Amino acid sequence: MPRNAKTFIRKPPATSTSDAPRLPHNPRTRAFFAPCPRGLEALLAAEVTACGASDVKPAAAGVAFRGEMEVCWRVNLESRIASRVLMQMARVPYKTEREIYDATHAVDWPSQFGVARSIRVDVNAIKCPLKSLDFVTLRIKDAVCDRFRDALDQRPNVDTREPDVRIHGFLDAEQFILYLDTSGEPLYKRGWRTEVGEAPLKENLAAGMVMLTGWDRVEPLFDPMCGSGTLLIEAALMALAIPPGARRTFGFEKLNRHEPAKWAAVREAAMAKAQAPRPLEIYGSDLSAADVTRARTNLDSAGLTGCVMLQRADVLEVPAPAAAGVLIANPPYGVRIGEATELATFYPALGNAFKARYTGWRCYVFSADAELAKLIRLKPSKRTPLFNGPLECRLYEYRMIEGSLRRTKPGEAINSTAPADDNNCTS
Ligand SMILES: C[S@@+](CC[C@H](N)C(=O)[O-])C[C@H]1O[C@@H](n2cnc3c(N)ncnc32)[C@H](O)[C@@H]1O
């Protein structure tokens, strides 16, 4: 059983301190946890609230909430930020692997899914005192299988590549939380990506970046280094109110208590809000013709043919596609020898290009490399920390107002036509 190397670090939700009167207990509600990229928790909390969740509590790298299964279905289908929706099956204090086994064995697994379904178990931990997470993973798998064997004299098979059912364990220093994954494949896999370029963004991170810009879904949006088109596709889906999960299936569809007719009604209600594809004020370009082709193929596969204008162009030369709007980009950052020098000239030139051609635009640059970002030599009005997996990044905002923003060295001439007190930075 492989141990999941990527540990999503998460604090258990704080207990509510609110004095608000508690609603009567609804036995149909369950506790859920939706993990997400760190830095996007507030956006996810707003999304799950909009899906009808209660007791919404942002934590580190995710949001805890309560709701009926309909809420769980809606978050799976409609959240642009969640990576998964995990349904809590047990939550106990623990000291030993035996206690983890017992808590897992106490769950009535045969009532949750059929023995013919294949399973996979993943464990994540923070400050766990136990020696081996691989062993914990094995004990959880044993407990699930033993529970089936006790009831049916048969056990489910393990399939780590394409499991029908995923079970997640989370351990902190004192508590063990056991979840049944209602999503299946992670939710950032929207089901449209056929072409992958170099270093594509995960779809939920891309959606979060677009949301953080405050883009109003109508004003022009431009990604001049679009690669495989992730930011463009997420923006177009938002503009057309198309649910991000419209083209995929979900883990909950394989569970015993699934109610297909009710799910179909929930899905139809969300789809009814979607608008038909049409040309949008969303523009993309890339220096690489192969990337432009990739982006086009992915747009087609997402059902967005003709919605986004694409062209092959150098960001250092391409004119702004509109008088004002939101520019968002995830420029290359160097890992290979030789690239460092190239990038040391590229980033200042990018700053110059923003200054020369993007007056009136809000420009956003996503970067894991603070030193490279400094080379843009424009004053960011915001730096939002965001995590790309374990990698700490920043989304830098540059508000381009005529003749301003150039970061100057002492004594350097200000290349500005703006009055001296012009202050266009927000923080
Ligand atoms: C990190 S990738 C972007 C990945 C993209 N966000 C995605 O999700 O697929 C950087 C992109 O910048 C493009 N690029 C590099 N130099 C460029 C230039 N001078 N003008 C336009 N695009 C450029 C590369 O071809 C590459 O597709």
Ligand as a Chemical Component Dictionary entry (heavy atoms), coordinates in Angstrom:
data_LIG
# 
_chem_comp.id                   LIG 
_chem_comp.type                 NON-POLYMER 
_chem_comp.pdbx_formal_charge   0 
_chem_comp.three_letter_code    LIG 
# 
loop_
_chem_comp_atom.comp_id 
_chem_comp_atom.atom_id 
_chem_comp_atom.alt_atom_id 
_chem_comp_atom.type_symbol 
_chem_comp_atom.charge 
_chem_comp_atom.model_Cartn_x 
_chem_comp_atom.model_Cartn_y 
_chem_comp_atom.model_Cartn_z 
_chem_comp_atom.pdbx_ordinal 
LIG C1  C1  C 0  4.642  27.561 -16.676 1  
LIG S1  S1  S 1  4.089  27.516 -18.322 2  
LIG C2  C2  C 0  2.396  28.015 -18.226 3  
LIG C3  C3  C 0  1.510  26.856 -17.907 4  
LIG C4  C4  C 0  0.045  27.181 -18.025 5  
LIG N1  N1  N 0  -0.377 28.116 -16.992 6  
LIG C5  C5  C 0  -0.756 25.880 -17.967 7  
LIG O1  O1  O 0  -1.494 25.683 -17.002 8  
LIG O2  O2  O -1 -0.610 25.060 -18.858 9  
LIG C6  C6  C 0  4.850  28.934 -19.027 10 
LIG C7  C7  C 0  4.459  29.177 -20.458 11 
LIG O3  O3  O 0  5.068  30.399 -20.876 12 
LIG C8  C8  C 0  5.347  30.290 -22.253 13 
LIG N2  N2  N 0  6.343  31.316 -22.623 14 
LIG C9  C9  C 0  7.659  31.370 -22.316 15 
LIG N3  N3  N 0  8.217  32.507 -22.815 16 
LIG C10 C10 C 0  7.233  33.186 -23.430 17 
LIG C11 C11 C 0  7.165  34.412 -24.151 18 
LIG N4  N4  N 0  8.246  35.197 -24.312 19 
LIG N5  N5  N 0  5.953  34.795 -24.643 20 
LIG C12 C12 C 0  4.858  34.025 -24.483 21 
LIG N6  N6  N 0  4.867  32.852 -23.848 22 
LIG C13 C13 C 0  6.021  32.421 -23.317 23 
LIG C14 C14 C 0  5.837  28.851 -22.399 24 
LIG O4  O4  O 0  5.732  28.417 -23.745 25 
LIG C15 C15 C 0  4.908  28.110 -21.439 26 
LIG O5  O5  O 0  3.793  27.596 -22.122 27 
# 
loop_
_chem_comp_bond.comp_id 
_chem_comp_bond.atom_id_1 
_chem_comp_bond.atom_id_2 
_chem_comp_bond.value_order 
_chem_comp_bond.pdbx_ordinal 
LIG C1  S1  SING 1  
LIG S1  C2  SING 2  
LIG S1  C6  SING 3  
LIG C2  C3  SING 4  
LIG C3  C4  SING 5  
LIG C4  N1  SING 6  
LIG C4  C5  SING 7  
LIG C5  O1  DOUB 8  
LIG C5  O2  SING 9  
LIG C6  C7  SING 10 
LIG C7  O3  SING 11 
LIG C7  C15 SING 12 
LIG O3  C8  SING 13 
LIG C8  N2  SING 14 
LIG C8  C14 SING 15 
LIG N2  C9  SING 16 
LIG N2  C13 SING 17 
LIG C9  N3  DOUB 18 
LIG N3  C10 SING 19 
LIG C10 C11 SING 20 
LIG C10 C13 DOUB 21 
LIG C11 N4  SING 22 
LIG C11 N5  DOUB 23 
LIG N5  C12 SING 24 
LIG C12 N6  DOUB 25 
LIG N6  C13 SING 26 
LIG C14 O4  SING 27 
LIG C14 C15 SING 28 
LIG C15 O5  SING 29 
# 
